[in-house]
Amino acid sequence: ERSQKLLEGASRVTSMVRHDLKSPLQSIKNAVHIIRRNPEKTEDMLDVIDKAADYASKILNDLKFITDPGALQRERFDIVKLLEERIKSMVTPSRIHIETDFPESLPVKMDPTMISRVIDNLIRNALEAMRDGGKLKLSLDIRDGMMNLLVADTGVGISNDNKQKIFQPFYTTKRSGTGLGLYYSKLAVRSHGGKIVFQSEIGEGTSFLVTLPLES
C-alpha cells in the first residue's frame, strides 16, 4: 500500500512537471523557429529564450527543495537587514507605497536562503495583487520568543474558493506563475518550526503572518 501511494505521488509530480515545463520549452522552440526564419529578430528572441529558461529553472529549483529539502543551513544574521535588502531588490511601481515597521535590528538563527525566498514570495505576491496601486505594509515584532512577520497588501484579495487552494503545489491564478511559491514558503516555514497563516477579503486585500522561533 505504501509503495502504491509513493508511485501515485511520483506520477502526480511527473504530470505536474510535464505540464508546467511545457510552456517555457514551447516558448524556446518557437523563438528558435522565428530566428531561423527571421535572423533580424534574433536579439528579441534571445530575450524570450532567456526569460523562458529562467522560468524553467525556477520550477526546477522549487521542486528540488520540495522533493529533497535537505538539512537547514542555519546561520546567525540580522533579519531586519535581510528584509530591507529584499525590499530594495524588488521592482516596485511608483503607485505602490511601501510602509515598514521594523526594530532597529533583530538577530536570528535560521537558514537565510530559505527565509529570503519566503520573503520574496510574499512581497512579490503582494505587489502583483496591487496592479492598480495600493499600500504594502511589512512589520516585525517579537512575542514569547517568537518572531512575527506580517506582510499585508491592499490588493484584490483572495476568493473563498482560492483560499482553500493557495498552499497546494502547482496551483496558481497567474498566467506566468509556477504555483510553487506559497507551497515552498509553507514547507520552509514549517521546517524552521514555524507557521504561516493568512487573512483576505475580496477588494480589501490580504495579509500573511509568518511566525518563527528566533533560533530555529
Secondary structure, DSSP 8 states (H G I E B T S, - for coil): -HHHHHHHHHHHHHHHHHHHHHHHHHHHHHHHHHHHH-GGGHHHHHHHHHHHHHHHHHHHHHHHHHH-------EEEEHHHHHHHHHHHS---TTEEEEEE--S--EEEE-HHHHHHHHHHHHHHHHHT-TT-EEEEEEEEEETTEEEEEEEE-SS---HHHHTTTTSTT--SSTT--S-HHHHHHHHHHHTT-EEEEEEETTTEEEEEEEEESB-
